[in-house]
Amino acid sequence: MEKNKFSSGVITVLIANIINLGFSILTSFLLPKFLSVETYATIKTFQLYVGYVGLLHLGYVDGMYIKNGGKKLSELSSENLSTSISTLRVIETILMAALIMLAVLIQDIVFIAFVLAIIPLNMSAYFQNLFSAVGEFKKYSSLVKATTFVAFAMNIFLVFVIRTDVACYYLAAYIVGDYCIWIILEFTVRKLCKTKFFRGFDLSELIENIKNGMLLTLGNLSSFLFTGMDRWFVKFFLPTADFAQYSFAVSIEHFVNATITPISVTLYNYFCHETNIVKIRKIRNYITIFSAAVVSVGFPAKFILENFLQSYISANSIIFLLFSAQIFYFPIKSVFVNLYKAQKKQKQYFAKLVIAIIAGFIFNTICYIFLRSKEAMAVGTVLAAIFWWAISLPDFKEIAYKPNELIFMFVELLVFNVCGFFLNSITGFLVYIIFTILMSVLLQKEDTLELLDIGYSLVFSKLKRS
């Protein structure tokens, strides 16, 4: 991928994620403010469940993603694409029909909602991965904005117009929104790529994509299990109120994820073409510095808790612990995972992730035994993030960290938590930002200056084109 296309892709997805971030912020503070703890906990349980819905495409979507990575949309055959989409639609319909019968027997409203969301979420995931694989970042960003806006609009309608605290109404709203997005995507791709809605079922296409993508799917889902393990511990072993508090902190954590997604999404396509070790190492360093800076949004979140949402103030410690883990998650998600994919190292990726999950379970268990609090799970998450990062390093020895880069990461982790735990939001923010600037200049001056120049160029070029 050409450098200007990579930069354009980053800024395009970044703008979408900023819009997404705005709606997410409003939703994340809106729901716990106006809903009961029980209703909010039910909504967050549903969202926890749907994080694993990707397992039910059996690797098909990721197989397509790997097959088309680095290609252009114009290079794809409309007939083959039609067959590929139709095949997935058939298998998802069969799976959903089978699980609906199980859901009716269980009579769990959250599980029923999860089953109904299978088709729209996995079909939307297909189109999202398709746009990402072929470098169509404007279309990808449009999907991100539409998905978030629909969810936000539904929540606003239920909170302020219907004025209901009934959880099933909110679950139904999410499902309706998912179906709307899926239908729009079907028509968009049909118009864009001249596809046909139904072209039968291709068993060979199904087997090929599942074979190529299953390990990656298991890796992605295992990654979600890994990063969501702390919530499962809180849900099973602690009171509902603690789960609501912890889930609130996780929803705030998603603000940080919104800033790295533009980079992680575009880097797969980039790494399919770029193999220069010096450039890859530079990108990793940029991301490390960026992650240390972006976690500072934890302080504005603390300010809101201190002044407007005091009933959730105990989530503050969780927020800072989870945010600090992102200093290690950022290079994992954006660099290491994409390199595994681009270099076709799915087996290594999956093996390391399995080890990380086992270690994460052990960390969370030990922390729970000794502390028996929601904070214990957050501590376990930080330790698990560092462990996953550490065991990934041997697979990419060519971009090994230098001592100054390692010192930067671990010192930033410590200072961020000290400021978050012991200083008020405004003082903590100022101290942390000043410290981060000094550390960046002292330990990674060249990379910091280059990153600032890149950021300025991206923003300026985008404004100039506007």
C-alpha positions in Angstrom: 0.0 0.0 0.0 1.3 3.4 -0.9 2.1 5.7 2.1 -0.4 8.3 1.1 -3.1 5.7 0.9 -2.2 4.3 4.3 -2.3 7.8 5.8 -5.6 8.6 4.1 -7.0 5.3 5.4 -5.9 6.1 8.9 -7.4 9.6 8.9 -10.6 8.4 7.3 -11.3 5.7 9.8 -10.1 8.1 12.6 -12.8 10.7 11.7 -15.4 7.9 11.7 -14.2 6.7 15.1 -14.2 10.3 16.5 -17.9 10.5 15.5 -18.4 7.0 16.9 -16.6 8.1 20.1 -19.0 11.1 20.5 -22.1 8.9 20.3 -20.5 6.2 22.5 -19.6 8.8 25.2 -23.2 10.0 25.3 -24.6 6.5 25.4 -22.1 5.3 28.0 -23.0 8.1 30.4 -26.6 8.3 29.5 -27.7 4.7 30.3 -26.2 4.4 33.8 -27.6 7.8 34.6 -31.2 7.1 33.8 -31.5 3.3 34.0 -31.6 1.0 37.1 -28.5 -1.0 37.9 -30.4 -4.2 37.0 -31.5 -3.0 33.6 -28.0 -1.6 32.8 -26.4 -4.9 33.9 -28.8 -6.8 31.6 -27.8 -4.6 28.6 -24.1 -5.1 29.3 -24.6 -8.9 29.7 -26.2 -8.9 26.2 -23.3 -6.9 24.8 -20.9 -9.3 26.5 -22.6 -12.3 24.8 -22.7 -10.8 21.3 -18.9 -10.3 21.5 -18.7 -14.1 20.8 -21.2 -14.2 17.9 -18.4 -14.3 15.5 -17.7 -17.8 16.5 -20.8 -18.8 14.7 -19.5 -17.9 11.2 -17.1 -20.8 11.8 -14.1 -18.9 10.4 -15.8 -18.1 7.1 -15.6 -14.3 7.4 -11.9 -14.4 8.4 -11.1 -16.8 5.6 -12.6 -14.3 3.1 -10.6 -11.6 4.8 -7.3 -13.4 4.4 -8.1 -14.4 0.8 -8.9 -10.8 -0.3 -6.3 -8.9 1.8 -4.3 -6.5 -0.3 -6.7 -6.7 -3.3 -8.8 -4.0 -4.8 -12.6 -4.1 -4.9 -12.6 -3.9 -8.7 -10.5 -7.1 -8.8 -13.2 -9.2 -7.2 -15.6 -11.2 -9.4 -19.2 -10.2 -8.9 -20.3 -13.8 -9.4 -17.8 -15.2 -6.9 -18.7 -12.5 -4.4 -22.4 -13.2 -4.8 -21.9 -16.8 -4.2 -19.6 -16.1 -1.2 -22.2 -13.8 0.5 -25.1 -16.2 -0.3 -23.2 -19.2 1.2 -22.6 -17.4 4.4 -26.3 -16.2 4.6 -27.5 -19.8 4.2 -25.2 -21.3 6.9 -26.0 -18.4 9.4 -29.8 -19.0 8.8 -29.4 -22.7 9.6 -27.4 -22.0 12.7 -29.8 -19.4 14.0 -32.9 -21.6 13.4 -31.3 -24.4 15.4 -30.3 -22.1 18.3 -33.8 -20.4 18.3 -35.3 -23.7 19.4 -32.7 -24.0 22.2 -33.3 -20.4 23.2 -37.1 -21.0 23.5 -36.4 -24.0 25.8 -34.0 -22.0 28.0 -36.4 -19.0 28.2 -33.5 -16.6 28.9 -34.4 -13.2 27.4 -30.7 -12.2 27.0 -29.9 -15.5 25.2 -32.9 -15.2 22.9 -31.8 -11.7 22.0 -28.3 -13.0 21.3 -29.6 -15.7 19.0 -31.7 -13.2 17.0 -28.6 -11.1 16.5 -26.6 -13.8 14.8 -27.5 -13.2 11.2 -27.3 -9.4 11.1 -24.1 -9.2 13.1 -22.2 -11.9 11.2 -23.4 -10.6 7.8 -22.4 -7.1 8.8 -19.0 -8.4 9.9 -18.5 -10.0 6.5 -19.1 -6.6 4.7 -16.9 -4.8 7.3 -14.0 -7.2 6.8 -14.5 -7.1 3.0 -14.1 -3.3 3.0 -11.1 -3.4 5.3 -9.3 -6.2 3.4 -9.6 -4.4 0.0 -8.7 -1.0 1.5 -12.1 0.6 1.1 -11.8 2.6 4.3 -14.4 5.2 3.4 -17.0 2.5 3.2 -15.7 0.9 6.3 -15.9 4.2 8.2 -19.5 4.8 7.0 -20.5 1.4 8.4 -18.9 2.3 11.8 -20.7 5.7 11.9 -24.1 4.2 10.9 -23.9 1.4 13.4 -23.1 3.7 16.3 -25.7 6.3 15.3 -28.5 3.7 15.0 -27.7 2.4 18.5 -27.6 5.9 20.0 -30.8 7.0 18.3 -32.6 3.9 19.7 -31.4 4.5 23.2 -32.3 8.2 23.1 -35.8 7.3 21.9 -36.3 4.7 24.7 -34.9 6.9 27.5 -36.5 10.2 26.7 -39.5 9.5 24.5 -40.8 6.1 25.8 -39.2 6.6 29.2 -38.9 3.0 30.0 -36.6 1.0 32.3 -37.6 -2.4 30.8 -34.5 -4.2 29.7 -36.1 -6.2 26.9 -37.1 -3.0 25.1 -33.5 -2.0 24.9 -32.4 -5.5 23.7 -35.1 -5.4 21.0 -33.9 -1.9 19.9 -30.3 -3.2 19.5 -31.6 -6.1 17.4 -33.8 -3.9 15.2 -30.8 -1.6 14.6 -28.6 -4.5 13.6 -31.1 -5.8 11.1 -31.4 -2.3 9.6 -27.7 -2.0 9.1 -27.5 -5.4 7.6 -30.3 -4.7 5.1 -28.7 -1.4 4.0 -25.3 -3.2 3.5 -26.9 -5.9 1.4 -28.3 -3.3 -1.0 -25.1 -1.2 -0.9 -22.9 -4.1 -1.9 -25.4 -5.3 -4.5 -25.4 -1.8 -6.1 -21.6 -1.4 -5.8 -20.4 -4.8 -6.9 -23.4 -5.9 -9.1 -24.0 -8.9 -6.9 -27.1 -11.0 -6.8 -29.0 -11.6 -3.5 -29.1 -15.4 -3.9 -26.7 -17.6 -5.8 -27.1 -20.9 -4.0 -24.8 -22.6 -1.6 -21.2 -23.4 -2.5 -19.8 -26.1 -0.3 -16.3 -25.8 -1.6 -16.3 -22.0 -0.9 -17.6 -22.8 2.6 -14.8 -25.4 3.3 -12.1 -23.2 1.8 -12.9 -20.2 3.9 -13.5 -22.1 7.1 -10.2 -23.9 6.6 -8.3 -20.7 6.0 -10.0 -18.6 8.6 -10.9 -20.9 11.5 -7.7 -20.4 13.4 -7.9 -16.7 12.9 -11.5 -16.7 14.1 -10.6 -18.7 17.1 -7.8 -16.3 17.7 -10.0 -13.3 17.4 -12.7 -14.8 19.7 -10.1 -16.0 22.1 -8.7 -12.5 22.1 -12.1 -11.3 23.0 -12.4 -14.0 25.7 -9.0 -12.9 27.0 -9.9 -9.2 27.2 -13.4 -10.0 28.5 -12.4 -12.7 31.0 -12.4 -10.1 33.9 -16.0 -9.3 33.2 -17.0 -13.0 33.4 -15.2 -13.3 36.8 -17.1 -10.2 38.1 -20.4 -11.5 36.7 -20.1 -15.0 38.2 -18.5 -14.2 41.6 -19.5 -10.6 42.5 -22.9 -8.8 43.0 -24.9 -7.3 40.1 -24.0 -3.8 41.2 -20.3 -4.6 40.9 -20.9 -6.0 37.4 -22.7 -2.8 36.4 -19.8 -0.7 37.8 -17.2 -2.8 36.1 -19.1 -2.8 32.8 -19.4 0.9 33.0 -15.6 1.1 33.3 -15.2 -1.2 30.3 -17.6 1.0 28.2 -15.3 4.0 29.0 -12.3 1.9 28.0 -13.9 1.5 24.6 -13.2 5.2 24.0 -9.5 4.4 24.0 -10.1 1.5 21.6 -11.8 3.8 19.2 -8.5 5.7 18.7 -6.5 2.6 17.9 -9.0 1.0 15.6 -8.2 3.3 12.6 -4.6 2.2 12.9 -5.2 -1.6 13.5 -7.8 -1.7 10.6 -5.5 -0.1 8.0 -2.2 -1.8 9.1 -3.3 -5.3 7.9 -3.6 -4.1 4.4 -0.4 -2.1 4.8 1.6 -5.1 6.2 0.5 -7.2 3.3 2.7 -5.0 1.1 5.3 -3.5 3.5 8.1 -5.8 4.7 10.8 -3.2 5.6 11.8 -3.9 9.2 12.9 -0.3 9.9 9.5 1.0 8.9 7.6 -1.6 10.9 9.7 -0.9 14.0 9.0 2.9 13.5 5.3 2.2 13.3 5.4 0.1 16.5 7.2 2.9 18.4 4.8 5.5 17.1 1.9 3.4 18.5 3.7 3.0 21.9 4.0 6.8 22.3 0.5 7.3 21.0 -0.9 4.8 23.5 0.8 6.5 26.4 -0.8 9.8 25.4 -4.3 8.7 24.5 -4.9 6.9 27.8 -4.9 10.4 29.4 -8.6 10.5 28.5 -9.1 8.6 31.7 -8.8 11.9 33.5 -11.8 13.6 31.8 -13.7 10.4 32.6 -12.7 10.8 36.2 -13.8 14.4 36.1 -17.3 13.4 34.9 -17.5 10.8 37.7 -16.5 13.3 40.3 -19.0 15.9 39.3 -21.9 14.3 37.4 -22.1 10.6 38.0 -21.1 10.1 41.6 -23.1 6.9 41.9 -20.5 5.2 39.7 -17.4 6.8 41.3 -16.1 3.5 42.6 -15.5 2.6 38.9 -12.7 5.1 38.8 -10.0 2.7 40.0 -11.2 0.1 37.4 -11.0 2.8 34.6 -7.4 3.6 35.3 -6.2 0.0 35.6 -8.0 -1.0 32.4 -6.7 2.1 30.6 -3.1 1.4 31.6 -3.4 -2.1 30.2 -3.9 -0.5 26.8 -0.3 0.6 26.8 0.5 -3.0 26.1 -2.7 -3.9 24.2 -2.1 -1.3 21.5 1.1 -2.8 20.1 -0.4 -6.3 20.4 -3.6 -5.4 18.5 -2.3 -3.1 15.9 1.2 -4.5 15.2 1.7 -8.0 16.4 -1.8 -9.4 15.4 -1.6 -7.8 12.0 1.8 -9.1 11.4 0.6 -12.6 12.3 -2.1 -12.2 9.8 -0.1 -10.7 7.0 2.7 -13.2 7.4 0.2 -16.1 7.5 1.3 -17.1 11.1 -2.2 -17.9 12.3 -1.0 -21.1 14.1 1.6 -19.1 16.1 -0.9 -16.4 16.9 -3.5 -18.9 18.1 -0.9 -20.9 20.2 0.4 -17.8 21.9 -3.2 -16.6 22.6 -4.2 -19.9 24.2 -1.2 -19.6 26.5 -2.1 -16.0 27.3 -5.7 -17.0 28.1 -4.6 -19.7 30.5 -2.2 -17.3 32.2 -5.0 -14.7 32.3 -7.3 -17.1 34.0 -4.6 -17.9 36.5 -3.9 -14.2 37.1 -7.6 -13.4 37.6 -8.1 -16.4 39.9 -5.2 -15.5 42.1 -6.2 -11.8 42.3 -9.8 -12.7 43.2 -8.7 -15.2 45.9 -6.5 -12.5 47.6 -8.6 -9.4 47.0 -12.1 -10.6 46.3 -13.1 -7.3 44.7 -13.8 -5.9 41.2 -10.4 -4.1 41.4 -8.8 -7.6 41.6 -10.1 -8.4 38.2 -8.7 -5.2 36.7 -5.2 -6.0 38.3 -5.4 -9.4 36.7 -6.2 -7.8 33.3 -3.1 -5.6 33.5 -0.9 -8.6 34.4 -2.4 -10.6 31.6 -1.9 -7.9 29.0 1.8 -7.6 29.9 2.2 -11.4 29.7 0.5 -11.6 26.3 2.7 -8.8 25.0 5.9 -10.5 26.4 5.3 -13.9 24.9 4.6 -12.3 21.5 8.0 -10.7 21.4 10.0 -13.8 20.4 7.9 -14.2 17.2 9.1 -10.8 16.0 12.8 -10.6 17.0 13.6 -8.4 14.1 11.7 -5.6 15.7 12.9 -6.2 19.3 12.5 -3.4 21.8 15.5 -1.3 22.9 16.0 -0.7 26.7 14.8 3.0 26.4 11.6 1.8 24.8 10.9 -0.7 27.5 11.6 1.8 30.3 9.2 4.2 28.6 6.3 1.7 28.6 6.6 0.5 32.2 7.3 3.9 33.7 4.2 5.3 31.9 2.2 2.4 33.3 3.2 3.2 36.8 2.9 7.0 36.7 -0.5 6.9 35.0 -2.0 4.7 37.8 -0.4 6.8 40.5 -1.9 10.0 39.1 -5.2 8.4 38.5 -5.5 6.9 42.0 -4.0 9.6 44.2 -4.7 12.9 42.4 -7.9 14.7 41.4 -8.8 14.6 37.8 -7.4 18.1 36.8 -4.2 17.9 38.7 -3.6 14.3 37.7 -4.2 15.1 34.0 -1.7 18.0 34.1 1.0 16.0 36.0 0.6 13.0 33.7 0.7 14.9 30.4 3.8 16.9 31.5 5.5 13.7 32.6 4.6 11.9 29.4 6.0 14.8 27.3 9.3 14.8 29.2 9.6 11.0 29.0 8.8 11.0 25.2 11.5 13.6 24.6 14.1 12.0 26.9 13.7 8.4 25.8 12.2 8.5 22.3 12.9 12.0 21.0 13.3 11.1 17.3 10.2 9.0 17.1 8.1 11.5 19.1 9.1 14.4 16.7 8.3 12.2 13.7 5.0 11.2 15.1 4.0 14.8 15.7 5.0 15.7 12.2 3.0 12.8 10.8 -0.1 13.8 12.8 0.2 17.4 11.7 0.6 16.4 8.1 -2.4 14.1 8.2 -4.7 16.7 9.8 -3.5 19.5 7.7 -3.8 17.6 4.4 -7.3 16.5 5.3 -8.4 20.1 6.2 -6.8 21.4 3.0 -8.7 18.9 0.9 -11.9 19.8 2.7 
